[in-house]
Amino acid sequence: MTIPMQLTLLRILLIPVFVLFAVYYGHSVGDGAPQEWLRWSLFDHPAGRFAKGRIALLGDAAHPVLPFLAQGAALAIEDAASLALLLRQERPDIPQTLLAYEKQRLDRARKVQDEARRNGRIYHAGTLIAFGRNRVMRHLGPEGMTMRYDWLYGFRIPE
Ligand SMILES: Cc1cc2nc3c(=O)[nH]c(=O)nc-3n(C[C@H](O)[C@H](O)[C@H](O)COP(=O)(O)OP(=O)(O)OC[C@H]3O[C@@H](n4cnc5c(N)ncnc54)[C@H](O)[C@@H]3O)c2cc1C
């Protein structure tokens, strides 16, 4: 049996499992939609200093990103890679290395935070601006939109 056929068979076999699960928990299949919208508080915290002495922060603790660019985890991974590269010397001077880490990461983190804020404003734009936004996005298309983010997705940690 080919792999696509195996996957189709698996899907068919899984349907009764999902139905039993839904019945057991008292919901009919497809009744998973929320009953009401909830407000989710968002707090902005522009990145400041995040290394002092032998202590450094990384990820959200150092530079939380508003959720309009989906880059918080990506920045945290970049931070970890940056730290790992800087600390790989035999006997690193820890405070100096952590300062170098902060220097390497601060502008990047601020730029990503700024872009997330900007995206938030664009996503929530009012009628007229939203009309212009939609026209521009349609004109750019998926490729144009991706090219706008070369600086974001094409980033490499300096070696
Ligand atoms: C709904 C949603 C969707 C997201 N989507 C994306 C995405 O598509 N792409 C992306 O890049 N980012 C995304 N993010 C952001 C991303 O999840 C965060 O930026 C990322 O998890 C930050 O990683 P972190 O390790 O810095 O912090 P966290 O993942 O928050 O880890 C911190 C950890 O520390 C633990 N902790 C806290 N206090 C203590 C304590 N006193 N003692 C011990 N442990 C403690 C916490 O339990 C937690 O496990 C999303 C976030 C959300 C909420």
The ligand as an SDF file (V2000), in Angstrom:
LIG
                    3D

 53 58  0  0  0  0  0  0  0  0999 V2000
   -0.5020   32.3000   21.2040 C   0  0  0  0  0  0  0  0  0  0  0  0
    0.9440   32.5880   20.9320 C   0  0  0  0  0  0  0  0  0  0  0  0
    1.4700   32.3380   19.6650 C   0  0  0  0  0  0  0  0  0  0  0  0
    2.8140   32.5890   19.3910 C   0  0  0  0  0  0  0  0  0  0  0  0
    3.3020   32.3290   18.1340 N   0  0  0  0  0  0  0  0  0  0  0  0
    4.5930   32.5330   17.8720 C   0  0  0  0  0  0  0  0  0  0  0  0
    5.1300   32.2190   16.5810 C   0  0  0  0  0  0  0  0  0  0  0  0
    4.4280   31.7680   15.6720 O   0  0  0  0  0  0  0  0  0  0  0  0
    6.4550   32.4520   16.3670 N   0  0  0  0  0  0  0  0  0  0  0  0
    7.2680   32.9470   17.3290 C   0  0  0  0  0  0  0  0  0  0  0  0
    8.4680   33.1220   17.0710 O   0  0  0  0  0  0  0  0  0  0  0  0
    6.7820   33.2620   18.5640 N   0  0  0  0  0  0  0  0  0  0  0  0
    5.4770   33.0530   18.8610 C   0  0  0  0  0  0  0  0  0  0  0  0
    4.9820   33.3460   20.1000 N   0  0  0  0  0  0  0  0  0  0  0  0
    5.8690   33.9550   21.1200 C   0  0  0  0  0  0  0  0  0  0  0  0
    6.6880   32.8750   21.8200 C   0  0  0  0  0  0  0  0  0  0  0  0
    5.8500   31.8810   22.3740 O   0  0  0  0  0  0  0  0  0  0  0  0
    7.5080   33.5170   22.9390 C   0  0  0  0  0  0  0  0  0  0  0  0
    8.1530   34.6680   22.4430 O   0  0  0  0  0  0  0  0  0  0  0  0
    8.5440   32.5280   23.4310 C   0  0  0  0  0  0  0  0  0  0  0  0
    7.9040   31.4020   24.0150 O   0  0  0  0  0  0  0  0  0  0  0  0
    9.4720   33.1820   24.4510 C   0  0  0  0  0  0  0  0  0  0  0  0
   10.3310   32.1900   24.9070 O   0  0  0  0  0  0  0  0  0  0  0  0
   11.0510   32.3800   26.3000 P   0  0  0  0  0  0  0  0  0  0  0  0
   11.8580   31.1390   26.5000 O   0  0  0  0  0  0  0  0  0  0  0  0
   11.7300   33.6990   26.3520 O   0  0  0  0  0  0  0  0  0  0  0  0
    9.8770   32.4660   27.3740 O   0  0  0  0  0  0  0  0  0  0  0  0
    8.7820   31.3640   27.7400 P   0  0  0  0  0  0  0  0  0  0  0  0
    8.4930   30.4650   26.5790 O   0  0  0  0  0  0  0  0  0  0  0  0
    7.6470   32.1300   28.3670 O   0  0  0  0  0  0  0  0  0  0  0  0
    9.5080   30.4720   28.8380 O   0  0  0  0  0  0  0  0  0  0  0  0
    9.6730   30.9460   30.1370 C   0  0  0  0  0  0  0  0  0  0  0  0
    9.5750   29.7180   31.0190 C   0  0  0  0  0  0  0  0  0  0  0  0
    9.9710   30.0720   32.3430 O   0  0  0  0  0  0  0  0  0  0  0  0
    9.0680   29.4700   33.2500 C   0  0  0  0  0  0  0  0  0  0  0  0
    9.1020   30.2500   34.4940 N   0  0  0  0  0  0  0  0  0  0  0  0
    8.5500   31.4610   34.7370 C   0  0  0  0  0  0  0  0  0  0  0  0
    8.8070   31.8400   35.9830 N   0  0  0  0  0  0  0  0  0  0  0  0
    9.5450   30.8580   36.5560 C   0  0  0  0  0  0  0  0  0  0  0  0
   10.1350   30.6740   37.8300 C   0  0  0  0  0  0  0  0  0  0  0  0
   10.0310   31.5740   38.8140 N   0  0  0  0  0  0  0  0  0  0  0  0
   10.8300   29.5430   38.0440 N   0  0  0  0  0  0  0  0  0  0  0  0
   10.9710   28.6060   37.0700 C   0  0  0  0  0  0  0  0  0  0  0  0
   10.4460   28.7430   35.8340 N   0  0  0  0  0  0  0  0  0  0  0  0
    9.7360   29.8500   35.5880 C   0  0  0  0  0  0  0  0  0  0  0  0
    7.7200   29.5160   32.5440 C   0  0  0  0  0  0  0  0  0  0  0  0
    6.8460   28.5730   33.0660 O   0  0  0  0  0  0  0  0  0  0  0  0
    8.1520   29.1680   31.1210 C   0  0  0  0  0  0  0  0  0  0  0  0
    8.1950   27.7980   30.8850 O   0  0  0  0  0  0  0  0  0  0  0  0
    3.6500   33.1010   20.4110 C   0  0  0  0  0  0  0  0  0  0  0  0
    3.1280   33.3510   21.6970 C   0  0  0  0  0  0  0  0  0  0  0  0
    1.7980   33.0880   21.9470 C   0  0  0  0  0  0  0  0  0  0  0  0
    1.2450   33.3440   23.3440 C   0  0  0  0  0  0  0  0  0  0  0  0
  1  2  1  0
  2  3  1  0
  2 52  2  0
  3  4  2  0
  4  5  1  0
  4 50  1  0
  5  6  2  0
  6  7  1  0
  6 13  1  0
  7  8  2  0
  7  9  1  0
  9 10  1  0
 10 11  2  0
 10 12  1  0
 12 13  2  0
 13 14  1  0
 14 15  1  0
 14 50  1  0
 15 16  1  0
 16 17  1  0
 16 18  1  0
 18 19  1  0
 18 20  1  0
 20 21  1  0
 20 22  1  0
 22 23  1  0
 23 24  1  0
 24 25  2  0
 24 26  1  0
 24 27  1  0
 27 28  1  0
 28 29  2  0
 28 30  1  0
 28 31  1  0
 31 32  1  0
 32 33  1  0
 33 34  1  0
 33 48  1  0
 34 35  1  0
 35 36  1  0
 35 46  1  0
 36 37  1  0
 36 45  1  0
 37 38  2  0
 38 39  1  0
 39 40  1  0
 39 45  2  0
 40 41  1  0
 40 42  2  0
 42 43  1  0
 43 44  2  0
 44 45  1  0
 46 47  1  0
 46 48  1  0
 48 49  1  0
 50 51  2  0
 51 52  1  0
 52 53  1  0
M  END
$$$$
